[in-house]
């Protein structure tokens, strides 16, 4: 079983993980941002998406929605309204952010702050890492683009991984590195090891785990750590 956290398989993201293994400098701040407009506005004209439920009978879809509502009720006490909508946003969009965050900079010790805005369509939170804080910003708007990135600040270096829409093929994630150049200069470089998109890298990893019998990093146990963070966030949002 492999959870579909494709961003964690993007070559540029893996490059950032390797770069941060050098902790000769402390992390002073981290920021995770994921703001997207309507997918269909730019995906439908470029790609054929076969994951939508337009070929499933209405009664089957309705039964699935009722089951989802019961699960929300069981987990957070409500099955509709802003809090349920915010929880759905966590389980969907934000799960990719917290999962990548945990691999890149480790798991936080807890949630300092969490709030949902605008009917549950926007989420802000702050995670406690002891010597620094990681800010989370997730939201839905009407601008035709995807603004998804993770930034890690150190005294003389900033690493930023930028993700584009996963539904358009060969949109490679990019690693942008900003460094100080003594005595007063700045250097910024952008890299991506391959044009292959994160979905392709994810499937290759899944195949390799099946063939070699090795456990995937994006396991059920690993994804459960995101659910624990979401429970803390929901409690603070109340």
N, C-alpha and C positions, 0 to 999 in steps of 0.2 A: 504494500500500500504506500503510495506517495501522494502527499497533499500538493495541490497545484499552485505552489508558490514559485511561479516561473522567474520572478525577479532575482531570486537567490541563485539562479543558474546562469544569469547573464554574465558573459565573460568580463565586462567592465566592473561589475559588482564584485566578482571574485578577485579581480585585480585590486580593488579597494580593500577587501578583507586582508589580502596578503600585505598590502602597504601598511595597514594598521597593526600588524604583528610587531612592528618596530615601535615600542612604547617608550623610546628614549625621551619623548616629549609627552606631557600629560594632555588629555583631552580637556578642553575648557568649556566647550559648549557643543551641543548637537541639535540638529533641526531636521524634522521629517515633514515634508509637505506633499499633499496629494489632492489636487483640485482638478476636476474634469468637467467638461461641458457635455452636451448630449452626444453619446457615442455614434448614434445613427447618422448625425449630420456630416461626419467625415469618414466613417467606416463604410457605410453602404455604397458610396461611390467608388470605393477602391478595393473592397474585399467581399468575399462570399462567406458569411458567417452561418454555420450550420448548427450552432448550439442553442438557437432560440426555439421556444416551445410552440411554434406555429403549426406543427404537424401532429400535435397531441390533442386528443379529444377534450372538449371543454369540461366534461365531468371529471376527467382525470386531473386536469389542471386545477380545478376547483378543490378536489380532494387533497391535492398537494398543498394548496394554500391554507386549507383548514388545518392540516397536520403541522405546517410551519407556525401558524398562529398558536396552536396548542403548545408547541415547543417554546415559543417566546413566553407564553403565559407561565409555563413551568419554570423557566430560567430567570426571568426578570419581573414576573408578577403582572405584566400587561401584555396584550396582544395587538394593540393599536395605539395611535397617538404618537407624539414626538419622541418619547422615550423608546418605544418599540422601533420607530423609524431610525433613531440613532443607533440602536443595537444592530439593526439590519445593515446599516452603513459600516459598522465595525466588522461584522461577520464577512462583508463583501470587500469593499475597497480598503478599509483600514487594516484588515488582517495582513494584507501584503506589506504594509508599511511597518507594522510592529514586528512581523516575522523577520523582515530584512534588517530592521534595527537591532534585533536580538543577536543576529549572526555577526553584524558588523561591529557593534560596540558592547555586546553582552546583554544580559538580562538586567533590568532595573531592580532596585530593592523595593520599589513601590510606586504608587501614583500620587503625586503631590496635589494635582488639580485636574479636574475634568468638567467640561460643560458642553451641553448641546445648545445650538442656536437655530433660529429660523425653522422651527418645526421639526428638528432632528436631522436637517439636511446639512448642517455644519457642526463639526466637532473640534474642540481645542482641548489639549491636555498637556501636562508636564510630568515627566518621569524622573524619579530620583536615582541618580547614579553616585551619590555621595559627594564627590569632588566636582561634579558638574550636573547640569540638568539638560534633558532632551525634550524639546518642544515638539508637539504633534499638531498639525493643521490638516484637516480633511474636510472637503466640501464639494458640493455640486452647484454649478452655475450654468449659464446659457452661452458661454463663450466656446467657440469651436476649436478646442485644443485640449491637450492634457499636460498639466504642470505637476510632474511628480519627480521628487528628488530627495536625497538624503545628504546632509552636510555635516561634516565633522571638523571642528575648529581645534587647532593646536597653536602654540605660541608663534611658530614660524611656518605653519602650513595649514591649508584648508583643503580638504578632500570633498568633492561633491559628485555624487552619482546621479545622473539624469536619465529618467526612463520616459520613453515615448509610448504611444498606444500599443498594447500587445496585439491588437486585432489587425494591424497593418503589417504585412510581412517585411522582414529585413530592416526594421527600424532599430538599429543597434543602440543599446544603452551606452552612455558615455561617462568616462571618468574625467573630471576637470580638477586639476591640481594647481593651486596657487601657493607660491613660495616667496619668501623674502630673498632678495639678492643684495648682499651687503655692498656698499654701506647703506644705500637709500632706495634700492630698486625693488621691483616686483616682477616675478615671472609666472605666467599662466600657460598651462599646457592641457590639451584635450587628447584623450586616447580612447580607442575601442579596439580590442584585439581581433574582432571579426565583425562582418556585416550580418552574420546570422542572428536572428532574433532570439529572445529568451525562451519562447515556446519550443523552438527547435533544440536548444541546448537542454531544456528540461526533459524532452522526450528521449534524447540520447542518454542522459543520465539514468532515466528510468529503465531503459533497455539494458544498460550496463549493470544496474543493480540486479535485474532479473537474471541475466546471463551468469554473473559472478556470484550471485547469492548474497550480496552485501546489503546492509540496511541503508535506506536513503536518509539523508540529513533532514528532509522535510517529512518526517514521520508523523503518525497520529499523536504520539507522546510529545513530540516537539510542538505541534500545533496547539496542544492543550495549554501550553504556556501563554499563548495569545488569549485564550478564553479566560484564563485567570486574571490577566490584565483588564480585560473587558468587564469582568465582574466588579473589579475595583472601580473602574471608571463609572459604571452604572450606579454603584452605591454613592459615589460623590455627586453624580448628576441629580440624584433624588433631593 
